Amino acid sequence: MKVVLQNLTKIFPSRSKKAGEEVVAVNDFTFEIPDGKLIGLLGPSGCGKSTTLYMISGLQKPSGGQIFFGDDDVTELSAENRGVGLVFQNYALYPHMTVKQNIMFPLQNLKGEDKLTKEVMLDRAYQAAKLVQIDELMERKPSELSGGQQQRVAIARALVKMPKVLLLDEPLSNLDARLRLQTREEIRRIQKETGITTIFVTHDQEEAMSISDMIVVMKLGVVQQIGAPQNVYDNPTNLFVAKFLGTPPINVFKGYVEDGKLYIGEKTPIYAEPAVEADTESLAEVNAEPAVEADADAEPLAEVNAEPAITGYQHGEYVLDIADMDLDPIEDQAVIIGIRPEGFVPCADGPLTCDLSSVEVMGRDVSIVSTHKASLNPMIRSIVDTDAAKGTKGNTVRFALKPHKVFIFSAEDETRLGKDPSTWDLPAPTPAVVAVEGEGEASTTKSTKKDSTSNKKKKRRKNQASGKKKNNKKIGSKKKKSKKKGSR
């Protein structure tokens, strides 16, 4: 089942009569979810991802926009008539019922033409239990199950209705690390076997990237970027997306671009030292009491105390040429530089010199921990293979950088520089800032909009013109038939 969200918005009224500020949890969300895909809604707490899920399920009514299941507008349709299965974060199992009774419960509430016989309900319950591999636990109660088993019961209960859309609200957050890994693999297996369109909400970027066909990154109720997990990781639209995705997180530096070259650090002026000449006579003249005469045409005192002349500049560390990074030309300006941990290559004559703190051996890889005066992170983490780290000794370490793992962002609004957004999965979202505070997914806001960045774009260099990419992708343009397994 294809799901289409058009300008979806959720606004909660203010609880404070004095302030009168509304609560904008989701701001103008537009997206088409292809049939049979698993989509991850990803973002920090308060970004609006769970609110979006509840509007799709029908538990919350949108303040604006529309929701379509296929070609049907379900915006005003009640939750029980939408044909969705919802799995909550806390499982929400009935403690006095057995596993079998919990799974059968949604079927027992069917009425009219949809009402089923007891034999059919029991058969569906066992089919769903077998799909999630708990068919041997049907007579147990929730208190007799592990956390992972309880989560499977909740998933089976959602699947037994044969829903058009399966909604998962942070289903793994209550599990330990090993069980979380196992359960997310099970969720992916179940989704592939059933072919049900699935929307998975999580704040854990590793979970979203590992099992999702596509991810939607949200911040303060606004969609930041949509695309395939690897494409979003490799081409973040802004600094927030770059920092949110990746473990260890991206390393961020202050820097600048000048004459097509990328520098890490700051550009500082070098001043001329004033010449000082002193002898006995001149010293006596200086110490003498000078006669003071008023002169209307005298030079201003500011000119006497003028700053010394600038004779040159001390540059930061020149690390890369913009032309080598497959980027459009970037005007000279201060920038923020992001470097993925795997983008560092230990090199004896590398252009970037860092102060070595420690070397952490992780088996297959090695993490080199260092510091740099231009770094915006307390520590710089570089992931390299064990062979490359063997020569790492002393108090400093030098790196060369992989151009495709280095990103340049505007120091003013933190948007990506040097990349045409039309070459990504989807166009970059309209710049909108929503200041948020409050409880859960509902977030207090004063909607403000930043001025859009300059639309003027320079032409590519001649040697890049022939290879200009035209990869505009329209997500969801094709329908795929869902594959349904299991008979009644």
C-alpha positions in Angstrom: 0.0 0.0 0.0 1.4 3.3 -1.1 1.2 6.1 1.6 1.2 9.7 0.5 1.6 12.7 2.9 0.7 16.1 1.5 1.7 19.2 3.5 1.0 17.3 6.7 1.0 19.7 9.7 0.2 19.2 13.4 -0.2 22.2 15.7 -1.2 21.9 19.4 -2.8 24.9 21.1 -0.7 26.6 23.8 -1.4 25.6 27.4 -0.3 29.1 28.5 -2.9 31.8 28.0 -0.4 34.6 28.6 2.2 33.4 26.1 -0.3 32.3 23.5 2.4 30.4 21.5 1.2 27.4 19.6 3.0 24.1 19.5 4.1 23.0 16.1 5.1 19.3 16.2 5.1 18.6 12.4 5.6 21.4 9.9 4.5 20.9 6.2 5.6 17.3 5.8 5.3 16.1 2.2 6.5 12.6 1.1 5.4 9.6 -0.9 6.1 6.2 0.7 6.4 3.5 -2.0 4.4 0.3 -1.8 6.1 -2.5 0.1 9.0 -0.5 1.5 10.4 0.0 5.0 10.8 3.7 5.8 12.7 5.0 8.8 11.6 8.2 10.5 14.8 9.4 12.2 15.6 12.3 14.5 16.3 13.4 18.0 13.6 13.6 20.7 11.0 16.3 20.0 11.5 16.3 16.2 7.9 15.2 15.4 8.5 11.6 14.2 6.1 9.9 16.6 3.5 12.6 16.0 3.7 11.9 12.3 3.3 8.2 13.0 0.2 8.8 15.1 -1.4 11.0 12.4 -0.8 8.2 9.8 -2.5 5.7 12.2 -5.4 8.0 12.9 -4.8 8.4 16.6 -4.1 12.1 16.1 -5.9 14.4 13.7 -3.7 16.6 11.5 -4.1 20.4 11.7 -3.5 20.7 8.0 -2.6 18.6 5.0 -3.9 15.2 3.7 -3.0 11.5 4.1 -3.6 9.0 1.3 -3.5 5.2 1.4 -3.2 4.4 -2.3 -5.7 6.7 -4.0 -8.0 6.9 -0.9 -8.0 10.0 1.3 -8.0 8.7 4.9 -7.3 12.0 6.6 -10.8 12.0 8.3 -11.1 8.2 8.6 -11.0 6.7 12.1 -8.1 4.6 13.3 -10.0 1.3 13.4 -11.1 1.7 9.8 -7.7 2.5 8.3 -6.4 -1.0 8.3 -3.1 -0.3 10.1 -1.1 -2.3 12.6 0.6 -0.3 15.4 3.4 -1.6 17.7 4.1 0.7 20.7 7.4 1.3 22.4 6.2 -0.4 25.7 4.6 -3.4 23.9 1.1 -2.7 25.5 0.4 -6.4 26.1 -2.5 -7.5 28.4 -0.8 -9.1 31.4 -3.7 -11.4 32.4 -4.0 -12.9 28.9 -1.8 -15.6 27.3 0.2 -15.0 24.2 -2.5 -16.6 22.1 -5.2 -14.4 23.6 -3.1 -11.3 23.1 -2.6 -12.1 19.4 -6.3 -13.0 18.9 -7.6 -9.9 20.6 -7.8 -7.6 17.5 -9.7 -10.3 15.6 -12.3 -10.7 18.4 -13.3 -7.1 18.0 -14.2 -7.4 14.4 -17.9 -6.9 13.7 -20.4 -7.3 10.9 -19.1 -8.7 7.6 -15.6 -8.7 9.0 -16.4 -11.0 12.0 -14.5 -14.3 11.9 -15.2 -17.7 13.3 -13.2 -19.0 16.2 -11.4 -21.5 14.0 -10.3 -18.8 11.5 -9.1 -16.5 14.3 -7.1 -19.3 15.9 -5.5 -20.2 12.6 -4.5 -16.6 11.9 -3.1 -16.3 15.4 -0.8 -19.3 14.9 0.2 -18.1 11.4 1.3 -14.8 12.9 3.0 -16.4 15.8 4.9 -18.8 13.5 6.0 -15.8 11.3 7.7 -14.1 14.4 8.9 -17.5 15.7 6.9 -17.7 19.0 4.4 -20.4 18.1 5.8 -22.6 20.9 5.0 -19.9 23.5 1.3 -19.5 22.9 0.1 -20.6 26.3 2.5 -18.4 28.3 1.7 -15.0 29.8 3.7 -11.8 29.2 5.4 -12.0 32.6 6.9 -15.3 31.6 8.6 -13.9 28.4 11.8 -12.0 27.8 11.8 -8.5 26.4 12.5 -9.7 22.9 9.7 -12.3 23.1 7.2 -9.7 24.3 8.1 -7.5 21.4 7.5 -10.3 19.0 4.1 -10.9 20.5 3.3 -7.2 19.9 4.4 -7.5 16.3 2.3 -10.7 15.8 -0.7 -8.9 17.2 -0.2 -6.1 14.7 0.2 -8.5 11.8 -2.7 -10.8 12.6 -5.2 -8.3 11.1 -3.3 -8.4 7.9 -2.8 -4.6 7.9 -2.3 -2.4 4.8 0.4 -0.5 6.7 2.6 -1.6 9.7 3.6 1.2 12.1 6.5 0.7 14.6 7.0 3.4 17.3 10.6 2.9 18.6 10.0 -0.9 19.2 13.6 -1.7 20.2 14.4 1.1 22.7 13.6 -1.1 25.8 15.9 -4.0 24.7 19.5 -4.6 25.5 22.1 -4.1 22.8 22.4 -7.8 21.7 18.7 -8.4 21.7 18.1 -5.1 19.8 20.4 -6.3 17.0 18.6 -9.6 16.8 15.1 -8.1 16.9 15.8 -5.5 14.2 17.0 -8.3 11.9 13.7 -10.1 12.6 11.7 -7.0 11.8 13.4 -6.7 8.5 12.8 -10.4 7.7 9.2 -10.1 8.6 8.7 -7.0 6.5 10.3 -8.7 3.5 8.3 -11.9 3.8 4.9 -10.0 4.2 5.7 -7.2 1.8 3.7 -4.8 4.0 4.5 -1.1 3.8 6.2 -0.4 7.1 7.1 2.9 8.8 9.7 2.6 11.6 10.3 5.4 14.1 13.6 5.6 15.9 16.1 8.0 17.3 18.9 5.5 16.8 20.5 6.2 13.4 22.3 2.8 13.3 18.9 1.1 13.5 17.3 3.2 10.8 20.3 2.9 8.4 20.6 -0.9 8.9 17.1 -2.0 8.0 15.4 0.9 6.1 15.0 1.2 2.4 14.8 4.9 2.9 15.2 7.3 5.8 13.6 10.6 6.6 15.7 12.8 8.9 13.7 15.3 10.9 14.6 18.2 13.2 12.2 20.4 15.2 9.2 19.3 13.1 10.9 20.0 9.8 12.1 17.4 7.3 15.8 17.9 6.7 16.6 15.2 4.1 15.0 12.1 2.5 16.8 9.4 0.7 18.5 5.9 0.7 20.5 5.5 4.0 23.9 5.3 2.3 23.1 8.3 0.0 22.1 10.5 2.9 25.3 9.5 4.7 27.5 10.2 1.7 25.7 13.5 0.7 24.3 15.2 3.8 22.3 18.3 2.9 23.4 20.3 6.0 25.6 20.1 9.1 22.8 18.7 11.3 22.3 15.6 9.0 26.1 15.1 8.8 26.4 15.2 12.6 23.4 13.1 13.3 24.4 10.2 11.0 27.5 8.1 11.7 29.2 6.3 14.6 31.7 7.6 15.6 30.2 11.0 14.7 31.7 13.2 12.0 34.7 15.4 13.0 34.0 19.1 12.6 36.7 21.9 12.0 36.7 25.6 11.5 38.3 26.5 8.2 38.0 28.7 5.1 38.1 28.5 1.3 40.5 30.8 -0.7 41.4 30.6 -4.4 39.9 27.2 -4.8 41.8 25.7 -1.9 40.5 24.4 1.4 42.2 25.3 4.6 41.7 24.0 8.2 42.3 26.7 10.8 42.1 30.4 10.7 43.7 33.0 8.5 45.5 35.5 10.7 47.2 38.8 9.6 50.9 39.5 10.0 51.6 43.1 11.0 54.8 45.1 10.3 56.8 46.0 13.4 57.3 49.7 13.8 60.9 50.9 13.5 62.4 52.3 16.7 65.4 54.7 16.6 66.7 56.2 19.8 69.8 58.2 20.7 70.9 60.5 23.4 69.7 63.7 21.7 66.4 62.4 20.6 65.8 60.9 24.0 66.4 64.2 25.6 64.1 65.9 23.2 61.4 63.3 24.0 61.8 63.9 27.7 61.7 67.7 27.3 58.6 69.7 28.0 57.2 70.5 24.6 55.5 73.7 23.9 51.8 73.3 23.3 50.3 75.3 20.5 46.7 75.1 19.3 46.5 74.4 15.6 43.2 74.1 13.9 44.8 72.3 10.9 46.6 69.6 13.0 46.3 66.0 11.9 43.7 63.9 13.9 45.1 61.9 16.8 43.7 58.7 15.3 46.2 58.9 12.5 49.0 59.1 14.9 47.8 55.9 16.7 46.9 54.0 13.5 47.4 50.3 13.5 50.6 49.0 11.9 50.4 47.9 8.3 49.6 44.3 7.4 52.5 42.7 5.5 51.0 39.2 5.0 48.9 36.4 6.4 49.5 33.3 8.3 47.4 30.6 6.7 45.8 27.5 8.2 46.7 24.0 7.0 46.0 23.7 3.3 44.5 20.2 3.0 42.6 19.9 -0.4 41.8 21.5 -3.7 38.1 22.1 -4.3 38.6 20.7 -7.8 39.7 17.4 -6.4 36.5 17.1 -4.3 34.1 16.9 -7.3 32.4 20.1 -6.2 31.2 23.3 -7.9 33.4 26.3 -7.4 33.0 27.8 -3.9 33.5 31.5 -3.2 36.2 32.6 -0.8 34.6 32.5 2.7 34.8 31.1 6.2 33.4 27.6 6.3 32.8 24.6 8.6 34.5 21.4 7.5 33.2 17.9 8.3 35.4 14.9 8.0 34.1 11.3 8.5 36.2 9.1 10.8 37.1 6.9 7.9 38.2 9.9 5.8 41.7 10.1 7.5 44.8 8.3 6.1 47.9 8.3 8.3 50.7 9.7 6.2 54.2 10.8 7.2 54.0 14.0 5.0 50.2 14.5 5.3 48.9 18.1 5.3 46.9 17.9 8.6 48.9 17.6 11.8 47.1 16.7 15.0 48.3 16.1 18.6 48.1 12.4 19.3 46.1 11.4 22.4 45.8 7.6 22.2 45.4 4.7 19.9 42.4 2.4 20.6 42.6 -1.1 19.1 39.2 -2.5 18.1 40.2 -5.7 16.5 39.7 -5.3 12.8 40.1 -1.5 12.9 42.0 1.0 15.0 40.7 4.3 16.4 43.3 7.1 16.5 42.2 9.7 19.1 43.8 13.2 18.6 43.1 16.9 19.1 43.5 20.0 16.9 43.2 23.7 17.8 40.7 24.2 14.9 38.5 21.2 15.9 35.0 21.9 17.1 34.9 18.4 18.7 36.7 17.8 22.0 38.4 14.8 20.4 39.1 13.8 16.8 38.4 10.1 16.1 40.0 8.6 13.0 39.1 5.0 12.0 41.9 3.3 10.1 42.9 -0.3 9.5 45.5 -2.0 11.7 48.3 -1.9 9.1 47.9 1.9 8.5 48.2 2.6 12.3 51.4 0.7 12.9 53.6 3.8 12.3 51.6 6.0 14.7 54.1 7.0 17.4 55.2 10.2 19.1 53.2 13.2 20.2 51.8 14.1 16.8 50.1 12.3 13.9 49.8 13.5 10.3 46.9 12.7 8.0 46.0 12.9 4.4 42.3 13.2 3.7 40.0 11.3 1.4 38.2 14.0 -0.7 34.9 12.1 -0.9 34.7 11.9 2.9 35.2 15.7 3.4 32.1 18.0 3.4 32.1 21.8 3.4 29.3 23.8 5.1 28.4 27.4 5.2 29.6 29.1 8.5 26.4 31.2 8.4 23.5 28.8 8.0 25.3 25.4 8.0 24.0 24.3 4.6 26.1 22.2 2.3 28.4 24.1 -0.2 29.7 23.0 -3.6 26.9 20.5 -4.3 23.8 21.1 -6.4 20.8 19.7 -4.3 19.2 18.5 -7.5 21.9 15.8 -7.8 20.7 14.2 -4.4 17.8 11.9 -3.8 15.4 14.7 -3.2 15.7 18.5 -3.3 16.9 20.1 -0.1 13.9 21.1 2.1 12.8 24.7 2.2 14.9 26.5 4.9 12.6 26.8 7.9 13.6 27.0 11.5 11.2 25.9 14.2 12.3 26.7 17.8 11.0 23.9 19.9 10.6 23.1 23.5 8.1 21.0 25.4 7.2 17.4 26.2 7.5 14.3 24.0 7.1 14.8 20.3 4.9 17.9 20.7 7.2 20.9 20.6 6.8 24.5 21.4 7.5 26.9 18.6 7.8 30.2 17.1 8.0 29.5 13.4 10.6 31.6 11.8 12.1 31.5 8.3 15.6 32.3 7.4 16.3 34.1 4.2 17.1 31.6 1.5 20.7 31.5 0.4 21.8 33.1 -2.8 20.3 31.3 -5.8 23.2 32.4 -8.0 25.3 29.5 -9.1 28.5 29.6 -11.0 29.1 27.4 -14.0 31.2 24.4 -13.5 34.8 24.5 -14.7 35.3 23.6 -18.3 36.9 20.3 -17.5 33.9 19.3 -15.3 31.2 20.5 -17.7 31.0 17.3 -19.7 30.6 15.2 -16.6 27.8 17.1 -14.9 25.4 14.8 -13.3 21.7 14.9 -13.9 20.4 12.5 -11.4 17.1 14.0 -10.4 15.2 11.1 -8.8 11.5 11.0 -8.2 10.9 8.8 -5.3 7.9 6.7 -5.4 7.1 7.1 -9.1 6.8 3.3 -9.5 4.5 1.0 -7.7 5.6 -2.5 -6.6 3.1 -5.2 -6.0 3.3 -6.4 -2.4 4.0 -10.1 -1.9 1.7 -11.6 0.7 2.5 -14.9 2.3 0.4 -17.1 4.5 -3.1 -18.4 3.9 -6.1 -18.1 6.1 
